[in-house]
Amino acid sequence: MSRGVARRSLRAALAVVAFLFIFAPVSSLVIWSFTRRWFWPHPFPQEWGLFYWKQVLQGDLFRALHSGFLIAVVVTVLTLVLTVPLAYLLARYPIPAKPLILMVFLLPHAFPQLPVFVNSTTLLYRVNLGGKFWGVVLIHMVGALVYAVWTMTAVFKSIPESLEEAAWNLGASHLKSFFSVALPLATPGLIASTLLVFLYSLDEFTGTLLVGSPFVLTLPVYMYRTSVGYELQVASIAALILMLPGILLLVLLERFLKAEYLSMFGRL
Amino acid sequence: MEVRVEGLTKRYGRVSALDAVGITFPSGALTAILGPSGCGKTTLLRSVAGFVPVDAGRILFGKDDVTQLTPQARGTAMVFQNYALWPHMTVFDNVAYGLRLRRVPERDIRARVEKVLDLVEIGQLEGVLGRKPAALSGGQQQRVAVARALVVEPRVLLMDEPLSNLDAKVRQRLRVEVRRLQKAVGITAIYVTHDQEEALAIADTVVLMNAGRVVQVGAPPEIYFRPASAFAAEFLGVSNQLRGTADPGALAIGGQRLPYAGPVRGPAIVVFKASDATLGPTGPPAAAPEGGAVLRGTLEERLFLGAVYRHYVRIEGETVMVDAPEPAEPGPVAVRVPPAKLQVYAAPAG
């Protein structure tokens, strides 16, 4: 009896802690976004209002949102166009140095992000892509490819080869069997992969700031600029808006990223 | 369509999966390729289908040399061990796939799909055309897989252990049906299995393989009653093997001697089936029936298998099995084997 009570109160305490960890920072964002004036040492703002929401919704935020989404869409499409065939080949054929190829995509993540991006920036400025839309797309793809290649390879690996052999056996070309058998069966994984890449691009900050400044503006960069300028209200609103697609996509991701794909990672 | 392979060789690194294999699969007959796992039987089937490029040799369909053709161009149809039905398509789409590739008009497709599903006796199943494979039992899935293969009227039907994922009862029923279907369609069929009982029951001809080579080819009774080697005898039945030495006129097993008039000399392997031997009380060797073998041993254990009792008898340090309808009591016994049922082979070198 007492053990049951102890266990239940422990669980309740953990829930409270978890709740605080997750929602306390968010709640301060919500409070800040509706604040007009808030000076130390008052526990709550002296003046509330929609002033900053109005200001933000009329200002640069939409430009940032728009270009951020556009970049994310382009990055996602390009990454998948590159990745799907590559992952299929890696999964199906005895390609020499396969672990090496898979490692190469991981390399940008193996080193500290800042030096990697600083070097990339100087390189991109040399080829006249610094501060340009396509420069940011490129730097996002460097980071995003690893997610797509690894997931898609695992996804194609999880489809038994005999399913495609059955199609060839009946006369289907490799292209036909790919589009009628392999790709439809890989669709849940493809969706998961799309979401991962899209989210990565949408949230990417360091590379975007270094490569894209001052002309390419995405939501994380916009947020950074406003918070550096001590416009905490504006930064809070940007953060809240940036969180929405993330939460939405993660809920979708959880539905499409099957456990068996994740288990395939170990066998690549 | 007669299928012939000549000198077929396939190596994986140093291992020969196929070592100069030559077999003729008669037109319209069902030929079973039988052997233990790793003997090369699946490699042989997959090379006929075109999935495995061979290192040497030829594959002929009738007069056509198909050795260099892609799987798509060979006109075989394969039934896979795991059925390989496409889980995202309905039964109808699965079976119609090959017909659509051949640009058969859609209304003919429907008629042909329904006809072939009737042939495999699954057409009557409620709403079967619209079901996904996952909504069918294993046996039903394999029927659909056979229908998918047959509907394109292939030149050769290839079956790779098609029943081994099914439970024993379904397996035995489908065995009968595969044979009925093959006879009804009159197609040349190659059937790979590791189950000797299945091979003997289903095939017109059995090809026994071991270590990448053909060991014996023959009709099922021939293979069963006249195995050509100790391996064949061992693989084809619940068999006993005893090591001995063959001399002119006598066969020595441990300290016991049997009359022997065969051609083998030197180290020998004596093989007899558990069902061919009988148990009796120990007595003088003179009690042997018409020159058959009598071996003295000790009955150590007995299992009731339903139809028979299986007795484990220790003879000269080796254990043999004897199946008998009546149980015998543990202790000294004599194992009698009729002369025609006792096979003697030269022991392989080493």
Interface residues (C-beta under 8 A of the other chain):
Chain A: P160 S162 L163 E165 A166 A167 W168 N169 L170 G171 A172 S173 K176 S180 V181 P184 L185
Chain B: A49 F51 T70 P71 Q72 T76 A77 M78 F80 Q81 N82 A84 L85 W86 P87 H88 Y97 G98 L101 R102 R148 V152
